Amino acid sequence: MQGVLTGFAVIAVVIAVGYVLGLRGHLGPQGREVLTKLAFHVASPALLFTTLATADLSVVFSSRLLVTALSTAAVAGVFVAVGVVRGWGVGRTTIGALCSGYVNSGNLGIPIAVYVLGDASLVAPVLLFQLVLVTPVAVTLLDLSGGGGRGPLWRVLLTPLRNPIALGSLAGVAVAASGLRIPDAVMDPVTLIGNMSVPAVLLAFGISLCGSTMPMRGVERRPVLLAVALKTVGQPAVAWALASGVFGLRGAQLLDVVVTSALPAAQNLYTYASTYGVGERLARDAILVSTVVSVPVLVGVAAVLG
């Protein structure tokens, strides 16, 4: 239980600092926007590159990853289906689908993997899947839905290569696959820049809470409720059913996949929403509520399966 509480405590403190900064106006009226742009265009690509460049890509071909991929696709598919019926739009539906299945595998998943599962590397398959496949696909959809797809076909096809998040992920995978060792003189400054990503995202999220109304109100109430329900209940339930019923996972392996699936929506999703100017309220509320709700869910999963 210590890992769950420690992970949430770290996130809560940094978000609270961001809230105070926004409340007092120390970073000025453009503080949140600057932090968001810093994270999206510089720090996050650097973090993704350094993470993936040294990763063991063999973890991609594991049954645990397949469970994660299928459970993510299932809950995201449900949100997309509802979004199409309700006419929520491509950009807004993409953000909601991400909030339904894109877990906080980094700044929350790693400490929970260490303290609850006993091995930080167990979160690597989820991290790789989200960075290599989900993120490039999602940001490409957001690019295209914002008008980035207007123009010749070649420009549409090259959309992922014009996005810093996708570029950082793909470059890291290329380095890992080639076995190339980047000199420390090059990697160290990139690592230093990447270390700004998580704090910048959390601080920007905290600033965004200043002057905000209570979550799950207004036009975003139904999308937020759907995303939170899918993320905190639907995804871990689907992961448990697939892992135990289809792949025959038991014991520690079953605990691993269910715990990682029960993690809340990642804070960097708010960065994507803010950068593209779509679904910001949806992302902010879904992240906040899923983070709160996931605490008892994670504790319960650890108690039952641990």
C-alpha positions as CSV (number, residue, x, y, z in Angstrom):
1,M,0.0,0.0,0.0
2,Q,3.0,2.3,0.6
3,G,3.7,2.5,-3.1
4,V,0.2,3.6,-4.0
5,L,0.2,6.3,-1.3
6,T,3.7,7.5,-2.1
7,G,3.1,7.8,-5.8
8,F,-0.1,9.8,-5.2
9,A,1.5,12.0,-2.5
10,V,4.3,13.1,-4.8
11,I,1.9,14.0,-7.6
12,A,-0.4,15.9,-5.2
13,V,2.4,18.0,-3.7
14,V,3.7,19.1,-7.1
15,I,0.2,19.9,-8.4
16,A,-0.4,21.9,-5.2
17,V,2.8,23.9,-5.8
18,G,1.5,24.7,-9.3
19,Y,-1.9,25.8,-7.8
20,V,-0.2,28.2,-5.4
21,L,2.0,29.6,-8.2
22,G,-1.1,30.2,-10.3
23,L,-3.0,31.6,-7.3
24,R,-0.3,34.1,-6.5
25,G,0.5,34.9,-10.2
26,H,4.3,34.3,-9.8
27,L,4.7,33.1,-13.3
28,G,2.5,35.7,-14.9
29,P,-0.6,35.3,-17.0
30,Q,1.2,33.1,-19.5
31,G,2.8,30.8,-17.0
32,R,0.7,27.8,-17.8
33,E,1.1,28.2,-21.5
34,V,4.8,28.5,-21.3
35,L,5.1,25.4,-19.1
36,T,2.8,23.5,-21.5
37,K,4.8,24.5,-24.5
38,L,8.1,23.7,-22.7
39,A,6.8,20.2,-21.9
40,F,5.3,19.5,-25.3
41,H,8.0,20.8,-27.6
42,V,11.2,20.3,-25.6
43,A,11.1,18.4,-22.3
44,S,8.7,15.5,-23.1
45,P,10.4,14.6,-26.5
46,A,13.7,14.6,-24.7
47,L,12.3,12.4,-21.9
48,L,10.8,10.0,-24.4
49,F,14.0,9.7,-26.4
50,T,16.2,9.0,-23.4
51,T,13.7,6.5,-22.0
52,L,13.3,4.5,-25.2
53,A,16.9,4.8,-26.4
54,T,18.0,2.6,-23.5
55,A,15.0,0.3,-23.3
56,D,14.9,-3.4,-24.0
57,L,12.5,-3.6,-26.9
58,S,12.0,-7.4,-26.4
59,V,9.4,-6.5,-23.8
60,V,7.1,-5.5,-26.6
61,F,6.6,-9.2,-27.5
62,S,5.1,-10.3,-24.1
63,S,1.6,-11.5,-23.1
64,R,1.4,-8.7,-20.5
65,L,1.8,-6.1,-23.2
66,L,-0.9,-7.8,-25.3
67,V,-3.3,-7.6,-22.4
68,T,-2.5,-4.0,-22.0
69,A,-3.0,-3.3,-25.7
70,L,-6.3,-5.1,-25.9
71,S,-7.7,-3.5,-22.7
72,T,-6.6,-0.1,-23.9
73,A,-8.2,-0.7,-27.3
74,A,-11.4,-2.0,-25.7
75,V,-12.1,1.0,-23.4
76,A,-10.9,3.6,-26.0
77,G,-13.2,1.9,-28.5
78,V,-16.2,2.3,-26.2
79,F,-15.5,6.0,-25.8
80,V,-15.0,6.5,-29.5
81,A,-18.3,4.8,-30.3
82,V,-20.1,7.0,-27.8
83,G,-18.3,10.1,-29.1
84,V,-19.3,9.3,-32.7
85,V,-23.0,8.8,-31.7
86,R,-23.0,11.9,-29.6
87,G,-21.1,14.0,-32.2
88,W,-18.3,15.1,-29.9
89,G,-15.9,15.7,-32.7
90,V,-12.6,14.0,-33.6
91,G,-10.3,16.1,-31.4
92,R,-12.5,16.0,-28.3
93,T,-13.2,12.2,-28.8
94,T,-9.5,11.5,-29.2
95,I,-8.7,13.3,-25.9
96,G,-11.6,11.4,-24.2
97,A,-10.4,8.1,-25.5
98,L,-6.9,8.8,-24.2
99,C,-8.3,9.6,-20.8
100,S,-10.1,6.3,-20.9
101,G,-7.1,4.1,-21.5
102,Y,-3.8,6.0,-21.3
103,V,-2.4,5.2,-17.9
104,N,0.0,7.2,-15.8
105,S,2.9,4.8,-16.3
106,G,5.7,7.3,-15.7
107,N,5.6,9.5,-12.6
108,L,3.0,7.4,-10.8
109,G,3.5,3.9,-12.4
110,I,7.2,3.7,-11.6
111,P,6.9,4.3,-7.9
112,I,3.9,1.9,-7.6
113,A,5.8,-0.7,-9.6
114,V,8.7,-0.4,-7.2
115,Y,6.7,-0.4,-3.9
116,V,3.7,-2.6,-4.8
117,L,5.1,-4.9,-7.5
118,G,8.7,-4.9,-6.4
119,D,10.2,-4.2,-9.9
120,A,10.3,-0.9,-11.7
121,S,10.9,-2.7,-15.1
122,L,7.4,-4.2,-14.9
123,V,5.9,-0.9,-16.1
124,A,8.2,-0.8,-19.1
125,P,5.9,-2.7,-21.5
126,V,3.0,-0.3,-20.8
127,L,5.3,2.7,-21.1
128,L,6.7,1.5,-24.4
129,F,3.3,0.6,-25.9
130,Q,2.0,4.1,-25.0
131,L,5.0,6.0,-26.2
132,V,5.7,4.0,-29.4
133,L,2.2,3.4,-30.7
134,V,-0.6,5.2,-28.8
135,T,1.1,8.6,-28.5
136,P,2.1,9.0,-32.2
137,V,-1.3,7.8,-33.4
138,A,-3.2,10.1,-31.0
139,V,-1.1,13.3,-31.8
140,T,-1.4,12.5,-35.5
141,L,-5.2,12.5,-35.1
142,L,-5.1,15.7,-33.1
143,D,-2.9,17.3,-35.8
144,L,-5.2,16.2,-38.6
145,S,-8.4,17.2,-36.7
146,G,-7.0,20.7,-36.2
147,G,-6.5,21.2,-39.9
148,G,-3.0,19.7,-40.2
149,G,-4.3,17.3,-42.8
150,R,-5.2,19.9,-45.4
151,G,-2.8,19.7,-48.3
152,P,-1.2,17.1,-50.4
153,L,-1.3,13.4,-49.4
154,W,2.5,13.3,-48.7
155,R,2.0,16.0,-46.1
156,V,-0.7,14.0,-44.3
157,L,1.4,10.9,-44.3
158,L,4.3,12.7,-42.8
159,T,2.3,14.2,-40.0
160,P,3.9,12.1,-37.3
161,L,7.3,13.2,-38.3
162,R,6.4,16.9,-37.7
163,N,5.3,16.3,-34.2
164,P,7.9,16.6,-31.4
165,I,6.3,13.9,-29.2
166,A,6.2,11.4,-32.0
167,L,9.7,12.3,-33.2
168,G,11.2,11.8,-29.7
169,S,9.5,8.4,-29.4
170,L,10.5,7.2,-32.9
171,A,14.1,8.4,-32.5
172,G,14.5,6.6,-29.2
173,V,13.1,3.3,-30.7
174,A,15.5,3.7,-33.6
175,V,18.5,4.1,-31.3
176,A,17.4,1.1,-29.1
177,A,16.9,-1.1,-32.2
178,S,20.2,-0.2,-33.7
179,G,22.1,-0.9,-30.5
180,L,23.9,2.4,-30.9
181,R,25.4,3.8,-27.7
182,I,25.2,7.6,-27.6
183,P,28.1,9.3,-25.8
184,D,27.4,10.7,-22.3
185,A,28.4,14.1,-23.5
186,V,25.4,14.1,-25.8
187,M,23.0,12.0,-23.7
188,D,23.5,13.9,-20.3
189,P,22.2,17.3,-21.4
190,V,19.2,15.6,-23.2
191,T,18.5,13.7,-20.0
192,L,18.7,16.9,-17.9
193,I,16.2,18.6,-20.2
194,G,13.9,15.5,-20.1
195,N,13.9,15.6,-16.4
196,M,11.9,18.9,-16.6
197,S,9.0,17.1,-18.3
198,V,7.0,15.7,-15.4
199,P,7.4,18.7,-13.1
200,A,6.4,21.1,-15.9
201,V,3.3,19.0,-16.7
202,L,2.2,18.8,-13.1
203,L,2.9,22.5,-12.4
204,A,0.9,23.5,-15.5
205,F,-1.9,21.2,-14.4
206,G,-1.9,22.8,-10.9
207,I,-2.0,26.3,-12.4
208,S,-5.0,25.3,-14.6
209,L,-7.0,24.5,-11.4
210,C,-6.9,28.1,-10.3
211,G,-10.3,29.7,-10.7
212,S,-11.8,26.5,-12.1
213,T,-15.2,25.3,-11.4
214,M,-15.8,22.0,-9.7
215,P,-15.1,19.0,-12.0
216,M,-17.8,17.1,-13.8
217,R,-20.1,20.1,-14.4
218,G,-21.3,21.7,-17.5
219,V,-21.1,20.3,-21.0
220,E,-18.2,18.0,-20.2
221,R,-19.9,16.2,-17.4
222,R,-21.0,13.2,-19.4
223,P,-17.7,12.7,-21.3
224,V,-15.8,13.0,-18.0
225,L,-18.0,10.5,-16.2
226,L,-17.6,8.1,-19.1
227,A,-13.8,8.5,-19.3
228,V,-13.4,8.1,-15.5
229,A,-15.6,5.0,-15.4
230,L,-13.8,3.4,-18.3
231,K,-10.4,4.2,-16.9
232,T,-10.8,3.3,-13.2
233,V,-13.3,0.4,-13.5
234,G,-13.5,-0.7,-17.2
235,Q,-9.9,-1.0,-18.1
236,P,-8.7,-3.0,-15.0
237,A,-11.8,-5.3,-15.3
238,V,-11.1,-6.0,-18.9
239,A,-7.4,-6.6,-18.1
240,W,-8.3,-9.0,-15.4
241,A,-10.7,-10.9,-17.6
242,L,-8.2,-11.2,-20.4
243,A,-5.2,-12.0,-18.3
244,S,-6.9,-14.7,-16.2
245,G,-9.4,-16.0,-18.7
246,V,-7.6,-15.9,-22.0
247,F,-3.9,-15.8,-21.2
248,G,-4.0,-17.9,-18.0
249,L,-1.9,-15.5,-16.0
250,R,-1.9,-16.1,-12.2
251,G,-0.2,-14.7,-9.1
252,A,2.3,-12.0,-9.5
253,Q,1.8,-11.7,-13.3
254,L,-1.9,-11.2,-12.9
255,L,-1.3,-8.6,-10.2
256,D,1.1,-6.8,-12.5
257,V,-1.2,-6.3,-15.4
258,V,-4.3,-5.4,-13.3
259,V,-2.4,-2.9,-11.2
260,T,-0.9,-1.1,-14.2
261,S,-4.3,-1.1,-16.0
262,A,-5.9,0.5,-12.8
263,L,-3.5,3.5,-12.9
264,P,-5.3,6.8,-13.5
265,A,-5.1,8.9,-16.7
266,A,-1.7,10.4,-17.3
267,Q,-1.1,14.1,-16.6
268,N,0.6,14.7,-19.9
269,L,-2.8,14.2,-21.6
270,Y,-3.7,17.7,-20.4
271,T,-0.6,18.9,-22.2
272,Y,-1.8,17.4,-25.5
273,A,-5.3,18.9,-25.0
274,S,-3.9,22.3,-24.1
275,T,-1.4,22.3,-27.0
276,Y,-4.1,21.5,-29.5
277,G,-6.8,23.6,-27.8
278,V,-9.3,20.9,-27.7
279,G,-10.9,19.0,-24.8
280,E,-8.9,20.9,-22.1
281,R,-11.7,20.8,-19.5
282,L,-12.4,17.2,-20.4
283,A,-8.8,16.2,-19.9
284,R,-8.3,18.2,-16.7
285,D,-11.4,16.9,-15.0
286,A,-10.9,13.3,-16.1
287,I,-7.3,13.3,-14.9
288,L,-8.2,14.8,-11.6
289,V,-11.2,12.6,-10.9
290,S,-9.6,9.4,-12.1
291,T,-6.5,10.1,-9.9
292,V,-8.7,10.4,-6.8
293,V,-10.9,7.4,-7.6
294,S,-8.0,5.2,-8.5
295,V,-6.6,5.3,-5.0
296,P,-9.2,3.0,-3.5
297,V,-9.2,0.9,-6.7
298,L,-5.5,0.3,-6.6
299,V,-5.6,-0.4,-2.8
300,G,-8.4,-2.9,-3.4
301,V,-6.6,-4.6,-6.3
302,A,-3.4,-5.0,-4.3
303,A,-5.3,-6.4,-1.3
304,V,-7.3,-8.9,-3.4
305,L,-4.6,-10.1,-5.8
306,G,-1.5,-9.4,-3.8
